[in-house]
Amino acid sequence: MFMEDLKRVWSLDLSPDVFPQPTHTRLRLYLICYCHMTEMDFPYELMANLLRLRSGMKYCISPFAHLYPAPKKNSKTPSFLQPRRPPSPETKIREIEKLSEKAGLPEVGRAVRGVYDGTIRNAVFHSDYVLHGDSMRLLSAYRKSKRDNVMTKIVKLDELMESMNDAFAFFSAPLMLYNRAKSSFKGFHNSILPFDWHYKGLLELTFEGNDLTGFRTYWPNESLSVYARTNEGCTAQNLTFEADGGINFMVGLHASARGPFSPLVENGAQPIYAPVPGIGVRPHCPEDLKPYVLY
């Protein structure tokens, strides 16, 4: 949303009476947007998880958690309350380079490395630059020019714009694919998907309009697991987040004498699923284990 706001602002007609150098004003906004984009956790986490899956590894809800510094053992502050500096984009990129090598796709790591410029990022965030004429001038650091292959404090604006445009194109691609993938699930509105053959769990994807927000999982002992991320906040019910970054379910009480249907259903009893919240209709487990529309 912030990036969209900035795009709208720099597309406005900036009056020279208010903005003496409108080109430089737009460029400053562009630089802030570039830094904001390259600092976002989501694109790196998305790429890391796709590479993990490509390598046969599990999805991890926090694929960079192992890169956080360990809590201080002798501190009086409990470990979960100690401030921990999150890994920098540079640290995440190194991890993506390792994952891309493991996945047999080293070009992914090279591409991420090629569009991130830590020198520009630091200069912008620390207000350590000026714009003058047709160049950005670094006040402290030196940067290696890709075009001229020299270390310099001067970054020509055309080279700077080329570099940032490449970064926007690169980071925008996985975000667009992610949104396209999410929208492909809209055909499962109001549908039940059998997904757990052992416990006979049923999955329902939840939506706000056509926007996928999470899921509900129904168990045959009337237990319900929920994850949702909406404009009202996040909900996680009867879920556990494992140390390895995976997600597991709390399925409720097991049967004391299980029947043939599920370990959660007593012998001789019928499976009972919780009603859909706000609807009151109870799902059922189909014999052919295929998705079906419930309501």
C-alpha positions as CSV (number, residue, x, y, z in Angstrom):
1,M,0.0,0.0,0.0
2,F,2.8,2.4,0.9
3,M,4.5,1.8,-2.5
4,E,1.2,2.4,-4.3
5,D,0.8,5.7,-2.4
6,L,4.3,6.8,-3.4
7,K,3.6,5.9,-7.1
8,R,0.5,8.1,-7.0
9,V,2.4,11.0,-5.4
10,W,5.3,11.0,-7.9
11,S,2.8,10.9,-10.8
12,L,1.2,14.2,-9.6
13,D,2.0,17.4,-11.4
14,L,4.4,19.0,-9.0
15,S,4.3,22.8,-9.3
16,P,7.8,24.4,-9.4
17,D,6.4,27.1,-7.1
18,V,6.1,24.5,-4.4
19,F,8.8,22.0,-5.5
20,P,11.7,24.0,-7.0
21,Q,13.3,20.8,-8.3
22,P,10.4,18.4,-9.1
23,T,12.6,15.9,-10.8
24,H,14.8,15.5,-7.7
25,T,11.6,15.4,-5.5
26,R,10.3,12.4,-7.5
27,L,13.7,10.7,-7.4
28,R,13.8,11.0,-3.6
29,L,10.4,9.4,-3.4
30,Y,11.7,6.7,-5.8
31,L,14.7,6.0,-3.6
32,I,12.5,5.7,-0.5
33,C,10.3,3.3,-2.4
34,Y,13.3,1.3,-3.6
35,C,14.5,1.0,0.0
36,H,11.1,0.1,1.3
37,M,10.7,-2.7,-1.3
38,T,14.2,-4.2,-0.7
39,E,13.5,-4.2,3.1
40,M,10.2,-6.1,2.9
41,D,10.3,-9.5,4.4
42,F,7.7,-11.1,2.2
43,P,9.5,-11.3,-1.2
44,Y,12.6,-12.9,0.4
45,E,10.5,-15.3,2.4
46,L,8.5,-16.2,-0.7
47,M,11.6,-16.9,-2.7
48,A,13.2,-18.8,0.1
49,N,10.2,-21.1,0.5
50,L,9.8,-21.7,-3.2
51,L,13.5,-22.8,-3.3
52,R,13.0,-24.9,-0.2
53,L,10.1,-26.7,-1.8
54,R,12.1,-27.1,-5.1
55,S,14.8,-28.8,-3.0
56,G,12.3,-31.2,-1.3
57,M,12.3,-29.4,2.0
58,K,9.2,-28.4,4.0
59,Y,7.5,-25.0,3.9
60,C,8.7,-22.9,6.7
61,I,6.7,-20.0,8.2
62,S,9.8,-18.2,9.1
63,P,12.6,-19.4,6.8
64,F,15.2,-16.9,8.2
65,A,14.5,-17.5,11.9
66,H,17.8,-19.3,12.3
67,L,19.6,-16.1,11.1
68,Y,18.5,-14.1,14.2
69,P,21.2,-13.7,16.9
70,A,20.9,-16.1,19.8
71,P,19.4,-14.6,23.0
72,K,21.8,-13.7,25.8
73,K,22.0,-16.6,28.2
74,N,23.1,-14.6,31.3
75,S,20.6,-11.8,30.8
76,K,18.0,-11.1,33.5
77,T,15.5,-10.5,30.7
78,P,13.7,-13.6,29.6
79,S,14.9,-14.8,26.2
80,F,11.5,-14.2,24.5
81,L,11.5,-10.5,25.7
82,Q,15.0,-9.7,24.6
83,P,15.2,-7.5,21.5
84,R,16.7,-9.3,18.6
85,R,17.9,-7.5,15.5
86,P,16.3,-9.1,12.4
87,P,18.6,-10.3,9.6
88,S,19.5,-7.7,7.0
89,P,18.6,-8.0,3.3
90,E,22.3,-8.8,2.7
91,T,22.0,-11.7,5.2
92,K,18.8,-13.0,3.6
93,I,20.3,-12.7,0.1
94,R,23.3,-14.9,1.2
95,E,20.8,-17.5,2.4
96,I,18.8,-17.3,-0.8
97,E,22.1,-17.8,-2.7
98,K,22.7,-21.0,-0.7
99,L,19.1,-22.2,-1.2
100,S,19.3,-21.5,-5.0
101,E,22.5,-23.5,-5.3
102,K,20.9,-26.4,-3.4
103,A,17.8,-26.2,-5.6
104,G,19.9,-26.3,-8.8
105,L,18.8,-22.8,-9.7
106,P,21.9,-20.6,-9.0
107,E,20.6,-17.9,-11.4
108,V,18.0,-17.0,-8.8
109,G,20.6,-16.1,-6.2
110,R,22.6,-14.2,-8.8
111,A,19.5,-12.3,-9.8
112,V,18.7,-11.2,-6.3
113,R,22.3,-10.2,-5.7
114,G,22.3,-8.2,-8.9
115,V,19.3,-6.0,-8.0
116,Y,20.1,-5.2,-4.4
117,D,22.4,-2.3,-3.8
118,G,23.3,-2.0,-0.1
119,T,25.4,1.1,-0.6
120,I,22.4,3.0,-2.0
121,R,20.2,1.6,0.7
122,N,22.5,2.8,3.5
123,A,23.0,6.2,1.9
124,V,19.2,6.8,1.7
125,F,18.2,5.5,5.1
126,H,21.0,7.4,6.8
127,S,20.5,10.6,4.8
128,D,24.1,10.3,3.6
129,Y,23.7,11.6,0.0
130,V,22.8,14.7,-2.0
131,L,21.3,15.0,-5.5
132,H,23.1,17.4,-7.7
133,G,22.5,18.0,-11.4
134,D,22.5,14.7,-13.1
135,S,24.0,12.6,-10.3
136,M,23.5,11.2,-6.8
137,R,26.6,12.0,-4.7
138,L,27.4,9.7,-1.7
139,L,28.8,11.7,1.2
140,S,30.7,8.8,3.0
141,A,30.6,5.5,1.1
142,Y,32.0,4.5,-2.3
143,R,30.1,2.4,-4.7
144,K,31.3,0.3,-7.6
145,S,29.7,1.5,-10.8
146,K,28.5,-1.4,-12.9
147,R,28.8,0.7,-16.0
148,D,32.3,2.1,-15.5
149,N,33.7,-0.7,-13.3
150,V,35.2,1.9,-10.8
151,M,34.7,2.8,-7.2
152,T,33.2,6.2,-7.0
153,K,31.1,8.5,-4.8
154,I,29.1,9.7,-7.9
155,V,26.2,7.8,-9.2
156,K,24.9,9.0,-12.5
157,L,21.1,9.3,-12.4
158,D,20.6,7.3,-15.6
159,E,22.6,4.4,-14.1
160,L,20.8,4.8,-10.8
161,M,17.3,4.7,-12.5
162,E,18.3,1.7,-14.5
163,S,19.4,-0.1,-11.4
164,M,16.2,0.7,-9.5
165,N,14.0,-0.1,-12.4
166,D,15.6,-3.6,-12.6
167,A,15.0,-4.0,-8.9
168,F,11.3,-3.0,-9.2
169,A,10.8,-5.4,-12.1
170,F,12.5,-8.2,-10.3
171,F,10.6,-7.8,-7.0
172,S,7.3,-7.1,-8.7
173,A,7.3,-10.4,-10.6
174,P,7.0,-12.8,-7.6
175,L,4.5,-10.6,-6.0
176,M,2.3,-10.6,-9.1
177,L,2.7,-14.4,-9.4
178,Y,1.8,-14.7,-5.8
179,N,-1.4,-12.6,-6.2
180,R,-2.3,-14.6,-9.3
181,A,-1.8,-17.9,-7.5
182,K,-4.0,-16.6,-4.6
183,S,-6.8,-15.5,-7.0
184,S,-6.7,-19.0,-8.7
185,F,-8.3,-20.4,-5.5
186,K,-11.5,-18.4,-5.8
187,G,-13.1,-21.4,-7.5
188,F,-13.1,-23.0,-4.0
189,H,-15.6,-20.6,-2.5
190,N,-17.9,-22.4,-0.1
191,S,-16.2,-25.7,-0.9
192,I,-14.9,-28.5,1.3
193,L,-11.7,-30.3,0.5
194,P,-10.9,-33.6,2.1
195,F,-7.2,-33.5,2.8
196,D,-6.2,-35.8,5.8
197,W,-6.8,-39.5,5.0
198,H,-5.8,-40.6,8.5
199,Y,-7.9,-38.4,10.8
200,K,-10.4,-37.5,8.1
201,G,-9.8,-33.8,8.3
202,L,-11.7,-31.4,6.0
203,L,-10.3,-28.1,4.7
204,E,-12.3,-25.0,3.8
205,L,-10.5,-22.0,2.3
206,T,-11.9,-18.6,3.6
207,F,-12.3,-15.4,1.6
208,E,-13.2,-11.8,1.8
209,G,-14.7,-11.1,-1.6
210,N,-12.3,-12.9,-3.9
211,D,-9.3,-12.4,-1.6
212,L,-8.0,-15.6,0.1
213,T,-7.7,-14.9,3.8
214,G,-7.0,-18.3,5.4
215,F,-8.5,-21.6,6.1
216,R,-10.6,-23.7,8.5
217,T,-10.0,-27.3,9.2
218,Y,-12.8,-29.5,10.5
219,W,-12.2,-32.7,12.5
220,P,-14.7,-35.5,13.0
221,N,-14.9,-35.0,16.8
222,E,-16.3,-31.5,16.3
223,S,-12.9,-29.8,16.7
224,L,-12.1,-26.9,14.5
225,S,-8.7,-25.3,13.5
226,V,-8.6,-21.8,12.1
227,Y,-6.1,-19.5,10.5
228,A,-7.2,-16.2,9.1
229,R,-5.5,-12.9,8.2
230,T,-7.9,-10.2,7.4
231,N,-8.2,-6.4,7.8
232,E,-9.5,-7.0,11.3
233,G,-6.3,-8.8,12.3
234,C,-4.9,-12.4,12.5
235,T,-6.5,-15.4,14.1
236,A,-4.9,-18.7,14.9
237,Q,-7.0,-21.3,16.7
238,N,-6.0,-24.9,17.6
239,L,-2.8,-24.6,15.6
240,T,0.9,-25.0,16.7
241,F,3.9,-23.4,15.0
242,E,6.7,-25.9,15.2
243,A,10.4,-25.2,15.9
244,D,11.2,-26.2,12.3
245,G,8.9,-23.5,11.0
246,G,6.1,-25.9,10.1
247,I,2.4,-25.7,11.1
248,N,0.6,-28.5,12.9
249,F,-2.9,-29.0,14.1
250,M,-4.5,-29.6,17.5
251,V,-7.1,-32.2,16.6
252,G,-8.9,-32.5,20.0
253,L,-9.4,-35.6,22.0
254,H,-8.6,-39.0,20.5
255,A,-11.2,-41.8,20.9
256,S,-10.7,-44.1,23.8
257,A,-11.7,-47.0,21.6
258,R,-11.4,-45.9,18.0
259,G,-13.6,-47.1,15.3
260,P,-12.6,-47.8,11.7
261,F,-13.4,-44.2,10.4
262,S,-10.8,-42.2,12.4
263,P,-8.7,-42.2,15.5
264,L,-10.9,-39.3,16.6
265,V,-14.2,-41.2,16.5
266,E,-15.3,-43.8,19.0
267,N,-16.1,-47.3,17.8
268,G,-19.7,-47.5,16.8
269,A,-20.2,-43.7,16.8
270,Q,-20.8,-41.4,13.8
271,P,-18.3,-38.7,12.8
272,I,-19.6,-35.2,13.7
273,Y,-18.0,-32.1,12.2
274,A,-18.3,-28.6,13.6
275,P,-20.8,-26.3,11.8
276,V,-19.4,-23.7,9.5
277,P,-19.2,-20.4,11.5
278,G,-22.0,-18.1,10.7
279,I,-23.7,-20.6,8.4
280,G,-24.7,-23.5,10.7
281,V,-24.3,-26.2,8.0
282,R,-22.1,-29.1,9.0
283,P,-19.7,-30.6,6.5
284,H,-19.3,-34.3,5.9
285,C,-16.6,-36.6,4.7
286,P,-17.4,-37.8,1.2
287,E,-16.8,-41.4,0.3
288,D,-14.9,-40.6,-2.9
289,L,-12.7,-38.0,-1.0
290,K,-13.3,-35.3,-3.6
291,P,-13.9,-31.6,-3.1
292,Y,-17.6,-30.6,-3.0
293,V,-19.6,-27.4,-2.6
294,L,-21.2,-27.2,0.8
295,Y,-23.3,-24.1,0.7
